[in-house]
Structure formats: structure tokens, C-alpha cells
Amino acid sequence: MPPARGILSYGAYLPHRRLDRGEIRAVAGTGGGSGTRTVASYDEDTTTLGVAAARLALAAAPAGVAPAALWFATVSPAYLDKTNATAVHAALRLDPAVPAFDANGAVRSAVGALRAGLAGAGPALVVAADIRTGLPGSGDEAAGGDAGAALVVGSADDGPPVAEVLGTGSATEEFLDRWRTPGESRSRLWEERFGEQRYVALGARAWDDALKDAGLVADQVDRVVIAAAHARAAGALAKRLGVGERVAPGLEATVGFTGAAHPALTLAAALDQAGPGDVVALVVLADGADVIVVRTTVALAAARPARTVADQVAAGAPLPYGTFLAWRGQLAVEPPRRPEPARPSASAAGRSRDWKFGFVGSQDAGGEVHLPPAPGDDAPRPMADATGTIVTCTVDHLAYSPSPPVVFAVVDFDGGGRLPVELTDVDAGDVATGGRVEMTFRRLFTADGIHNYFWKARPVPTGEGS
């Protein structure tokens, strides 16, 4: 019998910025509420969110584990007609033999990608990300959130799993609950009671099938994680299953519903809090119901990612509602009075792929590091995981940027290498010489429909950069 498959490692990424929902009503005249939601920066999209989460998951993976496949799921892909997973693949510097696939367009696609990864023969990296929005003052605008999440799945032959999959269940039915036609910026909803009735019935069926597949009864489940955009259905299902007291605390008050990222994100938050031997059931309500039951192992404590979900929730910085609307394209603002950048060259990007997507420099025979790589150097020098120190910086109000001003810094990297680089996730007044930074994959700009991806520097979280 082949070894059971499970989760080898996981990672979640929350953007730096937070919108206080209380600011919405004062401007939009409706909506809002209490708490905060995560907001992707102007230079982030679902591809960059996925890369950030995947880097955390891979860093926590058992030594020697290399994905044999990459699955990427989102409701809001940066491209249509082009595979978005290939940019994730390039940024992570995966082997060319590793196939990369999109599973896009619906929240349930993320569960499909996870099940496809679990069904494969070798280790798989399953990445999901989403940017949620809605019209100003709408419920979706306030209740949504932006995030990325990633799971490395495989068997015990690949490495010690942090959680073994015990059983799965699924129930599918065509009904109209939430929909959005291509090109629209907002989703539409049918009457809540109708969706609640369908989801509760389907969720109960998938729950029973998953427990039967796992050989368990409901009382043996220690923690239940429910990922659903339909809050009423989630509450009603928990009541029907009799597991209300075992439902893990949600992220609605601090993060929001993060679409395709939400199943893996909420599972990651639960694993952050779980102990060895805990049975955790992930319940996903999206165009049907899916349940995955896992049991954590002793490997969990040593394999938690460097930054937990709770750590990132606590580390957010505020964002004014007006800036949020501008970043989302809901508020037309004066563009930079500078020529817009030219369309990125496909051939140039192809020639410098390792530098552009993987942030790989070079090292000469004497050990000196060159950024960008220099012709004739002896060896490549991967730098995506390097940290460095700001030696000088400037705030440029004249350079083109979707969100001026631009903050530039010259960074000396630990172990060698110096580079002038744009900073992100920072307020201009907070930048100072001596600050510690790390690298992050971002979108510089978009021209003629082509996204120009590269790396920026961001402050190392407090306590990690000394």
C-alpha cells in the first residue's frame, strides 16, 4: 500500500496594509463596519501574493523536498489566456521539468488544485491567492481581504508530514449563489436564504462522507475550520453538525474573506495553533462543499513557517480609504506628470529570466558579488533570500509611479553585493540609513497589458532584522 499523502509544509502571506472598515461609511455613505481588512499594495497582484506565500512554505519544507508540480489558483488572475503559474515558477526558480498549471476563476478552484496536488505521485506545491473587492460601500468591499497561501503536499516518502490526510468528502450541485461575469469588478449575490439552504445540505453530506472515508466520528474531530463567503451558511452548518464549540476562530474581523486563498489560509492559521495528534477538518463552502480531514504529527512544531498568520495580523499598517479606492481603480486620481514606461520586452525578459524573476546575481573568482550579474563571472549567486542594510536613501516625487512618491535606497547585502533598489511597504518618513530590508517579488508597472515583475526591498519585520 502506498504511503498516505499529507501536508509537508505550509505558508501564508498577508499584505502589509490594513483598511479600517470604520472609514468607509464616512466617504461612501454606506457600508463599513468594525475591524480591519487586508489590502494588497498597488504593486501587488495575485501572482506576487502567491510567490510570497510559496516562499514561506518552501522555506519550511523538509530538507531536500522539491516540488514535482505547481498548481496556482485565484479568482482574480493577473493574465487571461496566459498561464500565471509560470511567473510563480520563475520567481521560485523551480526546475524547468516541473509543470505549472492554473486553476482559476472560482473560489472552489483552490480546493480542486489542492486535491489535484494530493492525488499526484510526487511532492506538489499548491498556491492560492486573491484580491477581493466590490463597489464602494458594498458588503464585499468591507468583508473582503487580500492574501496568499501555499501548501507543499506529498507522502511520507518525500519527508515527514506535518499533517496526514485521513479522508475527504465532496458534494456538488448547480445553483446560483454568487457570480461575476468576465470583466466586472464586483460580484453579485442571490437571496441569502436560498444559498444557506443549499450549502447546509451539501456541507452535511460532504462532512458525513469525509468522516466515513477517515474512519472517524464527529466527536473525534478536535478543530473545525470553515472557509465560506456565505457567513450565514457557515454558522448554520456548524450548528447542524453540532461542532460550534470546536470551530476555529475566523479571520473575518482582522483579515476578511480572502476568496481562493481562504481555505489554505484558514487551515494555516489552525495549524499554527494545533498540537501533535490533533484532528482538523477543513470545510469549504463554494459552489458545493468540500471537506478534508487531517491529523497533525510530531513534525508540526519544528516545521511551522517563520511567520505565522497571527504574527502577520499583528504587523499590519493602516491605509487611508481614499488610497485604497485609488489602488483599486475606484477613484480616478491625477496620474504622474511624467511619460509612462514603455512596454516590457518579451525577448529581453527571456534573456535575463534568472535575474528578473529569480533575483540571481553572480560571483567572480575572488568572491565579489555583482548585482545585476556580470558577464564572465564564475558562478550564479541567488539573492532572493538575502537581507541587507540601507546605506543611503532618497524620496523621489518626480519619477513615474502608480502611487508616488518613489522611495529608493542603496542596499548593502549581507555576504556581499550592493544594489540601488526601490522600497515598498514603507512610509517615506520612516526610511532611514541603517534600516534592515529583505527582498520581495512585486509588479513594477503594467504597460500595454504586460506586467513588469521584478524585486523590491521591504523592511524586515521588527525582531527579525538584527
N, C-alpha and C positions, 0 to 999 in steps of 0.2 A: 504494500500500500504506500503511495507517495506521501511524503510528509505534509502535514496541514500547512496551509498558507496563512499569512497574517501580516501585521504591520511591523516593519523592521525599524522605522523611524518616522518622525513627523515634524512639521514646522508650520508656523502660522505667521503672517505678516499683517500688521495694522499700520496704515499710513500715519504720519506724524500729526496731521492736523485734525481738530475736532470742531464741529459746529454745535454751539449751544442752541438747542431747539427753541428755547425761550425767546431768541432773537427773531424768529420767523414771523410771528403774528404782527409785531410792530411794523414790519415792512410790507408783508403780503396781505395783512388784514384778516388772515385766517390761518389755520394750521398751527404748527409749533408743538408745544407740549413741554414736558420736563426731560431732563437728561441730555445726553450728547450723542452724536453720531460721528463715525469716522469719515474723513474726506480725503480722497486721493488728490495729490497735488496737481497743479497744471501740467507738470512734466511726467506724470504717471498715467499709465493706462493699464488695461487688464494684463497685457504681456509683461510689463515691468513689475506689477504686483505679483504675478506668478513666479517670475525669476527670483524675487526677494524671498518668497516663501520656500521655493525649491532649494535655495542656497542653505537655508536653515535646516531643512530636512536632510539634505545630503551631508551637511557637516555633522549631524547627529547619527548618521547611519553607521552600522558596524564596519570596521576596517576591511577594506578590500571589496566592499559591495559596490558594484557598478550597474546602473540601470541597463536592462536589455530592451526596454521600450519606454517611450514617453507619451503620456496622454495629457492633453490640456483641454479643460472645459471652462466655458464662460458663456454668459448670456450676451455680453457686450464685446465682441471681438474687435480688435483694432483693424483687422482686414476682413473682407469677404472675398471669396474666390482665390484667396491665398492662405496657405496654412500658417497660422500664428505660432504653432508649436515649434516651428523651425527656428524662430528667433530665440525662443526659450532654450532650445537645444544648443544654439550657437553661444549664447551667453554663459551656459553651464559647461561649455567645452566638452560635450558628450562625443563619444566615438561616432564617426560617420555611419558605422554599421547599425547604430541604434535608431530604429524608426521613430518618427514623431508624428502624432495624429491629433487633430482637433475633434472635439465632441461638443459642438457649440449650439447656441440658440435657445436653450431652455435650462431651467434650474435642474431638472431631472437628468440632464446630460452628465452632470458631475457624478451622480450615482452610477450611471452607465459606464463612465470612464473608470471608476473605482472597481466595478465588477469585472470589467474587461482586464484591468491590471491584475486582479486577483486570480483570474482564470488563465493567465499566461503561464508559460513554462519557466521563465527566469524572473529576476527582480524587475519591477516596473516602478517608474516614477509617475505618480498621478498628481497633477497640478490643477487647481481650480482658482479662479479669480473673478471678481465682479466689481463694477462701479454702478451703484444704484442711484437712480434719480427720479424726478417727477416734476410736474409743473409747480411753480412757486406757490406755497401754501397748501400743497396737497399732502395727503397722508403718506404716500410713498416717499415724498421728499424728506419728511421728518423721520419716518420709521426705517428708511433705508440706511445702508452703511457700505463702505468700501473695504475690501480685504483680499488677501490671497492666502491659500492654504495648500499644503502638499503632504503627500504620504508616500513613503517608499514601502512597497509591499513585496513579499516574496515568501519563500519557505524556510524552514529551519536549516536546510542545506545551504542557504545563502548567508545565514547569520542568525544570531539569537533574536527572535521576535520580541517586541515589547508587548504585543497583544496578538493572541491567536484567534482566528475566525472560527467560531463554533457552529454558526448556522446563519442562513439568510432566508428572507421571505419577501415576496413581491406581489402586488395586486395592481392591475392596470384596467382603466376604464376610460372611455372617451366622454368627457363632459367639459363644459365651459366654465372656468373659474377666473382665470387671469390670462390676458392675451395682449399682444402688441404686434401690429403689422410692421414689416420691414421699413425702416426709415423714420418711424415715430420715436419720439424721445420719452414717451410715457406709456405706462401700461394701463389697461382698462380692466375693470372688475365687474363680475356678475354679482347678483344679490348674495350677501354673506351666508344666509341660512342654507341656501342650496349647496354651496361649496362645503359648508360644515357637515351637512348630512352625508355627502359623498365621501369626504375624507375620513370621517369617523368609521364608516362601514369598511372602507378599503384598508384603513390603518389597522383595524381589529383583525381583519383577515390576514394581512401580511405579518402581524405580530404573532398570531397563532401558528402560522406556517414556519416562521423563523424559530420559535421555541421548539416546535416539533423537530425541525431539522437539527437543532442543537442538542436535543435530548434533555431539555430543561423545562421547569415550570416557572411561572411568573415570579414566585417568591424567591427564586434563586438569582434573580437579576438584582444587582446592587445599585445600579445607576442607569437612568434612562435619559437619553439626550434626544430632544425633539427639535428638528430643523424644519420650520414651516413659515411661509409668508402669511399664512392664514392663522392668526393668533387664536381666534375663537375655536377653530377646528383643533388646534394643538391642545388647548385646555380641555375641550370636550373629550378628546381621545384619551388623555391622561386619566380623566375621571372614569371613563368607561372601562379602561384597563385596570383601574384600581391601583395605579402606581404614582399618584400625585405627590406623595411624600418622598419618592425616590427620583423625581425629575430633577436633573441637574440645573442649577441656576442659569438662566439665559443671559444673553449679552444685549438684550433689547435696550436697556437703559443707558449703556455706555458706548455701544458699537453700532447697533441697529441690525436689521436683516441684510445679510450680505450676499443674497442670491446664490449663484452656483458655488461660491466659496463657503457657504454656511454649513453644509454637512460636515466637511472636514475641519472647519474652524471650530465648531462646537464640540466635535469629537476631540480635537486637540486640547481644548480647554478642559474637558473632562479628564483626559489622560494626564494633564498637568497635575490634577488633584487626586488621581486614583492611587491606590496601593497595589502591591502584587496580589494576584488572585482575585481581583475584583471583576465581576461580570458586568459589562457595559453594553447596553443596547442602543444603537443609533437608529432613530426613526425619522424618516424623511417623507414629508407630505408635499408632493409636487406632481401634478398630473397623474395621480395614483399614489401608491405608498410603497416604500421600501424599508426593510428592517435588516440590519446587520448586527449580529451578536458576537462580541469578542470577550476574551478573558485575558487580563493583563498578566504579565510574568515578572519574575525577579529581575529581568533585564531592564525594566522600565525606569527604575531610579537612576541608573547610570547613563541612560540614553535620552533623557529629556533634552530638548533643544536649549541653546544658550539663553534664549529669550522666550519666556513663557507668555501666554496670552495675557495673563494678569499683569505681568511686567509692562507690556506694551500698552495696555489700557491705561495704566497709571502714568505713562510717559508722554501722553499727548499734549499738544499745544493748541490754544484757541485760534479760530479763524473767523473773521467778521462775515456776516451773512452776505453783504454786498460782494465780497471777494469770492465767496462760494458761488454766487449766481454768475459772476463773470467767468470763473473757471469752468462752469457747467455750460456756458454759452447761452444762459437765460437772460443775461444782461449785456447789452451791447455797450462796450466802453471804447474810448478813443484808442486806436491802435498806436503802436510805437511809430514815431515820425522818422522812420529810417527805412531803407529798402528792405523788403522781405528777403529771406535767404533763398538761394537758388535750389532747385530740385536736387536731392542727393543722387549721386551717380551709382547705378547698379554695378557697373564694372569696377569702379573704384572701391566700393564696399566689398565686392568679392575678393579683390586683391589684398585687402587689409582686414579680412574677416576676423582673424585671431586678435588683432589689436582693437578693432571697432566693437566687436561683440564680446570677446573674452577678456579684454584688457590684459593682453600678454605683451610684455616688453621684451628686451633682450639683454644679454650679459656678455661682456667681452672676456678675453682670456685672463685679464687682470682682475676680474670680478666686478667691474663697474657696470651698473645697471643703466640702461638707456630707455627713456620714455619720450616719444614712441620708439619702437625697435629700430636699431641702426643696422644698415647693410653691413654684412661681413662679420657680425658678432657670432660668437661660438654657440650660444645656447639661448633658447627662449626663457623668459622669466615671467611666469604668471603672477599678476599683481592684484587680482580682484579681491583677494582676502587680506591684502596689506593694509596696515594703518600707518598714519603719518602725522606730522606736526606742521601747522601753518607757520611759515616764516615771514610772509608778508601778505597783505590783502588789500583789496580796493572795492569800492562800490561804484558801479558804472550806470549812470542814468541815461546814457546815450545809446548803448548797444541795443540791438533788437532783442526783444524777449516777449513772450506771451504774457509775462507777469513781471514787469520791471519794478525795481532796478535789478541788474545782474550783479551778483557778488562773486568776484574772482579771488583766488588765493594761489600762492605758490606753496606747494606742499613738499616737504622732505619726508620720504617714506622710510620706515624702519627697515634696516637692512640694505638701504641704497635706493637711489632713484629720486629725481626731482621733476615735478610737473606743475605748470600753471593749469588750474582746473576750476571749473565753475562749482560753486557751492549750492546746496539745496537743503530744504527742511531747516532753514535758519532765518532769523530776522536780521536784517542788515546791521542793526545796532548791537547785536550780540557777538559779532565776529571779532576776534582779536588774535594777535600774534601769540603763538604758543598753544592755540587750541588744537585738540586732537580730533582727527577725522578718519572716516572709513569710506570705502567706495560703494556706490550703489548704481544700478543699471537704470537709466532713465531715457525719456524721449526728449531730445533737444528741441525739435520743432517738426512740423509737418508741412510739406510743400508739394503741390500737385498730387495730393493724396498719398505721398510716400512719407512714412515715418522715419525720421533720422534718429536712430538709437545710439547712445554712447554712455559713458560712465561719468558720473559727477561724484563729488565728495560731500559727505554729510557729517555732522558732529557725532562722535562716538557717545552713546548713552552714558549718563553720569555713573561713575563707578566702574566703567569698563576700560577707560582710556588712559589710565595712569601708567 
